[in-house]
Amino acid sequence: MEPLSFPFRPWVRSTSRRALLWGIAVVVVIGAAALFLQSGERDDWARAFGVLLAYSLLFWASLIKIWWTGGRPAVMLDEKSFSYQPLHTFKPRRVPFEGVLAVNPRPGTEALRFVVEKKGVARELFLNLAVVKGQHRFLELLEERLDEAGLERIPGREHAWRRPDWTEPLGQ
């Protein structure tokens, strides 16, 4: 089966692009204002502007990275695993269904909480569905894959599964 991909919603890219343009505009305005100050004050402002510019370059690079990542699939789904693309990394992260111990909605958010076994340790990861275009279709297909992988639905809870032999530690 060909992996199915679900893109980021368009606002992810447009928001980062808008923040980038506003950030550039603010730095240009501050730099231009520093040019019109008297010579003694201008030197102090020029040093401050240099620091601001250095931090701005890092900020702009991170926004460009988010914009670039927003053009890639947010999540991909195949028969044996799903992959998700965090906006802050370059490479998608793959989660095999055989390692999933439990899935449930994160209260108060549009995120799913996955408990995944990695190197013998249960680890949590959260998938923010608010940024996924086609999230309802993704959830339908994910439900099918989780059922096929042997996870059981938790009665009375929507979008919640767990492995029959796994119990969540208290306080989690």
RAHUSUL-V864785 format. One record per run of one state. SS is the DSSP state (A for helix, B for strand, O for the rest). FROM is the first residue (numbers start at 1). TO is the last residue. If there is no record, write none. Layout:
BEGIN
ss=SS from=FROM to=TO
ss=SS from=FROM to=TO
END
This chain:
BEGIN
ss=O from=1 to=3
ss=B from=4 to=8
ss=O from=9 to=9
ss=A from=10 to=35
ss=O from=36 to=38
ss=A from=39 to=69
ss=O from=70 to=72
ss=B from=73 to=77
ss=O from=78 to=80
ss=B from=81 to=84
ss=O from=85 to=92
ss=B from=93 to=96
ss=A from=97 to=99
ss=B from=100 to=105
ss=O from=106 to=110
ss=B from=111 to=118
ss=O from=119 to=120
ss=B from=121 to=128
ss=A from=129 to=131
ss=B from=132 to=132
ss=O from=133 to=134
ss=A from=135 to=148
ss=O from=149 to=150
ss=B from=151 to=153
ss=O from=154 to=160
ss=B from=161 to=163
ss=O from=164 to=172
END
